Amino acid sequence: MAVQAPVINEDKLNAFMGQVVGELGATVNAGLIVIGDKLGLYKAMAQSGPITPGELADKTGTTERYIREWLNAQAAGGFVEYNPETQRYLLPAEQALALANEDSPAFVCGAFELATATLRSGVEIQSAFQSGAGFGWHQHDIGVSTGCERFFRPGYNANLVSSWIPALSGVEEKLRVGAKVADIGCGLGASTRLMAKAYSRSRFTGFDYHKESIELARKETKEAGLEDNTRFEVAPAASFPGTGYDLVATFDSLHDMGDPVGAAKHVRQALAADGTWLVVEPIAGDKVEQNLNPVGRAYYAFSTFLCTPNSLSQDVGLALGAQAGEKRIHDVATAAGFTRFRRVAETPFNAVYEVRP
Ligand SMILES: C[S@@+](CC[C@H](N)C(=O)[O-])C[C@H]1O[C@@H](n2cnc3c(N)ncnc32)[C@H](O)[C@@H]1O
């Protein structure tokens, strides 16, 4: 039987085409955000007020013709404002917070460094779709690791010491007096350093299986002057050394692991009897339909390129995905023998769980 041609609703088609044009511009602009970030264009604009392309080029050691084109793309996307009378461009205060201020909770340039570096493995991930093979974190461009740190750091800066740790029962007191802490899957160690700086009497070790991340973590820690109470070691989650930890933390890394249950069992035996496992995971509902929103979209996309292939590249290959949701994280903890599990905080990007033996 011949298949009938679908009836096309012109309004829906036009609306979708409008959406797609916006997305096309946004996709290419991702590369321009990284250029603006790396060349200090946003930072220069944040300090300058309304500026001409020539002035911005002079300030940043760049060339006027490229800057003019870049500024027009920024203006068309609403990243900067253009005044046709003065022919000057302004980075509004709100955009400056998001694009020029590394310490702001709204800082987004790291997200675009992460996204553009992620796409460099497009060919390999495309063939992994067909073969089913994994693709490890270490196989990606290093910008995935450095961008990931800058992506998550603003959220940790804003929440970790001020609200997540105080939400855990009895942990802040232990950290103030002097506790033993492990940060598993620490990447470049932003979370480790934040805690080390806030709780100078405690000892922190960050572990990650990725050697290059650990080397960068050590370098940043030396520059921050935190070497007295902070170390970094290459170790996978299932076999990091040491026992008697008062606090073990996994920041946005549990779902990446091939064997999260194996890792959770190892955490359990490494914890002191009254120790705590702090699990920070991407925010997600348990059902697909709960995650069909802008944050879920970004996480599913990163998960397709990064988290799922990484998990598939390791033993077991459980591949929880970045949108695992609370129930699956709870199941992992229970399967590893933990008996207490509670959600203690959340932000637009993260859910925070306290897990105890
Ligand atoms: C999304 S990144 C998070 C990094 C860091 N915790 C942060 O919040 O910025 C996930 C990290 O998990 C690490 N990872 C993946 N599988 C691992 C494993 N089996 N053992 C230890 N680390 C692992 C990766 O190398 C990567 O640094």
The ligand as an SDF file (V2000), in Angstrom:
LIG
                    3D

 27 29  0  0  0  0  0  0  0  0999 V2000
   32.5760   15.4860   34.0430 C   0  0  0  0  0  0  0  0  0  0  0  0
   34.2280   15.3020   34.5580 S   0  0  0  0  0  0  0  0  0  0  0  0
   34.1730   16.0360   36.1890 C   0  0  0  0  0  0  0  0  0  0  0  0
   35.5220   16.4630   36.6660 C   0  0  0  0  0  0  0  0  0  0  0  0
   35.5150   17.1910   38.0000 C   0  0  0  0  0  0  0  0  0  0  0  0
   35.0330   16.3470   39.0810 N   0  0  0  0  0  0  0  0  0  0  0  0
   34.6880   18.4540   37.9260 C   0  0  0  0  0  0  0  0  0  0  0  0
   33.6160   18.4820   38.5430 O   0  0  0  0  0  0  0  0  0  0  0  0
   35.0940   19.4130   37.2600 O   0  0  0  0  0  0  0  0  0  0  0  0
   34.3480   13.5830   34.8880 C   0  0  0  0  0  0  0  0  0  0  0  0
   35.7160   13.1450   35.3750 C   0  0  0  0  0  0  0  0  0  0  0  0
   35.6470   11.7590   35.7120 O   0  0  0  0  0  0  0  0  0  0  0  0
   36.8810   11.1770   35.3700 C   0  0  0  0  0  0  0  0  0  0  0  0
   36.6870    9.7250   35.3020 N   0  0  0  0  0  0  0  0  0  0  0  0
   35.9810    9.0290   34.3880 C   0  0  0  0  0  0  0  0  0  0  0  0
   36.0190    7.7220   34.6560 N   0  0  0  0  0  0  0  0  0  0  0  0
   36.7620    7.5790   35.7800 C   0  0  0  0  0  0  0  0  0  0  0  0
   37.1420    6.4610   36.5730 C   0  0  0  0  0  0  0  0  0  0  0  0
   36.7440    5.2380   36.2830 N   0  0  0  0  0  0  0  0  0  0  0  0
   37.9030    6.6930   37.6600 N   0  0  0  0  0  0  0  0  0  0  0  0
   38.3090    7.9490   37.9820 C   0  0  0  0  0  0  0  0  0  0  0  0
   37.9780    9.0350   37.2750 N   0  0  0  0  0  0  0  0  0  0  0  0
   37.1940    8.8550   36.1910 C   0  0  0  0  0  0  0  0  0  0  0  0
   37.2560   11.8530   34.0690 C   0  0  0  0  0  0  0  0  0  0  0  0
   38.6220   11.7220   33.7610 O   0  0  0  0  0  0  0  0  0  0  0  0
   36.8280   13.2830   34.3500 C   0  0  0  0  0  0  0  0  0  0  0  0
   37.8800   14.0330   34.9060 O   0  0  0  0  0  0  0  0  0  0  0  0
  1  2  1  0
  2  3  1  0
  2 10  1  0
  3  4  1  0
  4  5  1  0
  5  6  1  0
  5  7  1  0
  7  8  2  0
  7  9  1  0
 10 11  1  0
 11 12  1  0
 11 26  1  0
 12 13  1  0
 13 14  1  0
 13 24  1  0
 14 15  1  0
 14 23  1  0
 15 16  2  0
 16 17  1  0
 17 18  1  0
 17 23  2  0
 18 19  1  0
 18 20  2  0
 20 21  1  0
 21 22  2  0
 22 23  1  0
 24 25  1  0
 24 26  1  0
 26 27  1  0
M  CHG  2   2   1   9  -1
M  END
$$$$
